Amino acid sequence: MPPGYEPESEWHLTWKECIRDENCEVIFGDNSEHRADIVGDSDTVIEIQRSIIDIRESRERVRFYKENTGKRVVWVVDIQEIWRKTFKLSGKKDDKGNLIIDWKPKRTWLWDLAQTTDTNLFLEFNQKNDKLLQAWVHNKILKAKFVSKKDFFSRYMKSVAKPEYQENVDSAVDVLTGIA
């Protein structure tokens, strides 16, 4: 198994439930050193991450996929446990209406992903909610905006979804929110 591999949680499996098998757990590398959770739409690899990983490991995944596949890494990270404890929406917005986030102590590997231009970072703060937070760092400030799971699915997952979810994106959102 590749470094960082661990048994998948129910949350992790839920994110892959709507996707065709051939687009899940896709092995890359001459020595099978990387396993993409999902090979998605628009030349993306989607990494579904629930547990903390070493910053070197997250950087290595991004580097590997960019150099060896040309694909952008889209991260979906479960922050449900830390959402109310250390992750705070300040209530302030920038001049474009983006949310300003106060995160103390910050998760260094996530901050690193948020400031990396080769990735898109989406945070799952509540599985039952129909939205994710897309986060990025600009001028050393962590910013975010809400993105609907429907829009996320349509952009990154729809073309690799099982036929029943391609035809009915709302059903896919029901799965992702734990309703189905």
N, C-alpha and C positions, 0 to 999 in steps of 0.2 A: 504494500500500500504506500502511496505517496506520503511525504511528511505532512503532519497536521491532520491526517485522516482520523476521524473518530466516528463512532456509531451515530447515526442520524436520529435526531429527535422527531417527535410528531410534527412539530412546527416546521422543521426542515422538509420532511416528507410532504407536507401539505403544499409547500411551494412548488413541488415537482409533480404533484398529482395530475394536473391538467396537461402536462407536456408529454409528447410522444416519447416512448422509451429510447429511441435512437438518438434523441437530443439530451438525454440525461446521463450523468456519470460517464461522459465522453473522455476517453484517455488520450492524452497528448504527450509527445516527447519520445525520443528514440528509446529511452529506457522506461517508458510508461511512468514518468515521474510526476505528471500532473493529471488530475481528474477534474474536469469541469463539471460543476453541478448541472448546469444547463448551457447548451450552446443555443443562443437565442437569435432573435431577429437582428437585422441591421449590423451584421458583423460584430456581435457581442458574445462574450462569455459571461454568464450570470453566476456569481458566487453567492451562495446562501450561507450565512454565517451566524451561528447562535452564540458560540463561546468566544472568549477572548483569544486572540492569536498574537504571536510575537510580531512586532513591527517588521522584522527582517523577513518573516514568512509572507506577510501581506505584500511587501515590496517585491519579493521574489515572484509571487504569482502574477502581479501586474507586469513586471519586466518580462517574464517568460511568455505570457500570452501576447504581449505587444510584439516582441522580437520573433517569436516562432509561429505565430498564427496571424498576426496583423489585426487581431481583434481587441476591441476595447473591453475592459472589465467593468461590469455593472455589479455593484455589491448591494445585497439586501441583508441588512444586519438587524438582528433582534435586540432591541434595547428595552424591552418591556420591563425587565427587572430594575433597571437604573433610571427609567423614565421619570419617576417622581422624586428619586433620591438625589441624583447629581446633575440631571439634565433639565435645564429650566429655559423656557421661552421667556425672554425678558419683558415681553409686551411691547418692546420697541421695534420699529421698522426702519429700514433704510429708505432712501429717496425713491427706490423702485418698488417699495411695498414688501420687500423680503424681510422675514423675521430675523431678529438678532438673537443668538443663543448664548446663554451663560452656562458653561459646563465645567464644574469644579468638583473634584479633580477631573481633568479631561482624560479621556482614553486616548493615549498617544497614538496608537495604531489607527484609530478611527479619524483622529485629527489629521494624521498623515494622509490617509486616503481622501479626506475631504479637500485637501490642498493639492492633490495630485491631478494634473490636467488630463492624465490618461485614463481616468476612472469617472464613474458616476456613482455616488453614494446615496442609497435610500435607506432610511431607518424605519423599522416597524416598531412603533411605540405602543400599539394596541391592536392585536390581531383582529378583534371584532370590529374595529373601525374600518371604514372603506377608503382610508387615506394612508399614505406614507409621507414621511418627511424627506425631501431631497435636500442634502446638506453639502455645503462647500465652504471653503475659506477664501475670503477676499480681503486684502490689506490687513491680514492677521486677525480678522474677525470671522467667527463662524456664523454663517447665515443659512437660512433654510426657507423652503416654501412647501406647502402641502401639494401633493400630487395624488390624484385619485388612483386607486388600484386598477380601475377600469382603464384609465389612460396608460398606466404602466404596463399592464397586460397587453393592451393593443399595440403599444410601441415596441416592446421587447420580446413578447412571448406568443402572440397570436398566430404567427405563421408557422410556429413549431408546436402548436397545441394539438391535442387530439381533436378529431373532426367535430365532435359534439360541442367543444368549447370554442372552436373557431367560428362556429355558426351562432353561438350564444355566449357572448362575452360576459353577460350578467351572471350566467351560471358559474363561470370561472371565478368571478369575484365572490360569489357565494362560497365557493370552496376555499378561497384565500382568506375569507373572513371567518371561516369555521361554521357558517350557516348550513352548508350542504353536508 
